[in-house]
Amino acid sequence: MRRRLDVAREELSGAAGQLAPDEPGAHYSEKLLTLQTAVCLTEAGRPAEAVVLYQRILAGGVASARDDAYFRILLSTSLALSGEPDEAARTACGALPVAVATHSRRSIAEARSLLGTLQPWRQRSQVRALEDALRTATQPSPS
């Protein structure tokens, strides 16, 4: 995995500034590659390493509030898998209102998946708060 990511990083630095703004891939950046690396690390069973990358990139801000919420929920999953259930639930609770306001179905789906990951800690107050927030956020609004 690391070798493939290193190749991607080399290709990205070689192509930097060579694409016109309207060309496919022109928006791709080191920041996005780092976020995708964090996703890969989590999937590879190395969530603590992913947490470090997510936190570093998210501290500097991402392109949109919608993307920020999505990546914070992914960070939350990495935190949960690293044995930090309270921080995972707290982080997701902070991102959830933006995910709902921007109608981000993928973020809501990731938050639901996170609740599954947090099941061993379902009695903790932060996890219950996330469950309540997700339930409230996804209830249909009265017409």
N, C-alpha and C positions, 0 to 999 in steps of 0.2 A: 504494500500500500504506500509506504513512504517513498519508494522509488518512483512510482507513478505520479505521486503528488509533486515530487521534485522535478520531474519532466514537465508537468503542467506549469509549475512556477517558472521554469526556464523559458518555456514557450511564451508565457505571458509577458515576461520581462523583455523578450526579443521582439514582441509585437507591440509593445507599449508605444502609443502615439502614432502608429502606422495605419490605423483604420479611420475612415471617415465616420463622423458621428452617426450617420444613418446606416452604416454597414452592420450586419449581424456580428455580435460579439464586441462591438465598440464600447458597450457599457461595462464589460467585464473588467474587474479590478483585482488587485492584490487583496483588498478587503473581502470581496466576495469569495475568492479562492480560500481565504483563511476561514471564513464561515463554513464553506463546504468541507474543508478539512476537519473542522470540529464535528460536523455531521458524520463524516467517515470514522473519526476516532470513537464516537459514541457507538456506532454500529459495530465497530471492531472490538468492543468491550473495553475501551479505554476512556470512560467518561470523565475521569478526573482531569486528564489532559485536555479534553474538549472544553471543560469548564474554564480553564485558563484562557484558551483562545477566544471563546465567546465573550468572556468578561473584558478582555483586552480590546476587542473590536467594538463591542457595544458601548464601552466607555467613551469612545470617540464619535459615536453616533453613526447611524446608517441612513440610507437615502430617504426613507419615508417612515412615518409612524406605523403604518401597516407592517412593513418589513421588520421594524424594530420589535413590535409585539410578537410577530412570528418567531423571530430568533430568540427572544427572551423566553418564550414557551419551550423552544428546543433546549435552551440553556437549562430550564427547569427540569426537563427530563434527564439531562446529564447530571444535574445536582442530585436528583432522586436516586439515580443509579450509582452515584458516588457515596450514598449513605447520608445525604443531607436533606431529609424530607421536609423539614420546616422551612428551610431556605428555598427549596424547590416550590413549595406551595405558595410562599410569600411572593416570590418572583412571578409566578404565573398569575396570581391574583392581581398584581400590579399591571400586567400586560393585557389581561382579559378585557377590561373596558375598551381599550383601543381596538382590540380584535373584533369586538362586537360592533363598535361604532363604525368601523371600516368594512363591516360585512365580510370579514375574512373567514371563509368556511374552513380553509386549511388550518388556520390557527385554532379555531374552535375544535376541529377534529384532533389536533395535536394535544390540546388541553384535555379532551376526553381520554385520549390514550394515556396521558400523564396520570390521570386518576387511577387507571389500571396499574400503572407502575407503583403508585403510592399506596396500593391496597394493604400492604403489610403494616402501614402506619395510619390506617384509616381512623383510628381512635384519637389521633393527635388533633389538637384544636386548629392548627393551621391547615391541615389536610381537610378537615370538615369545613373550614371556611372556604376553601377552594371549591369543594363540592357544592356548597350552597351558592357561591357566586356563579358557578357554571350553570347550575340549575336555573337560577334567577335570570341570568343573561340569555339563556336559550329558550325561555318560555315565550310562546307567541304573545304578541302584544294584543290587548283587547281592541276590538274594532269599534 
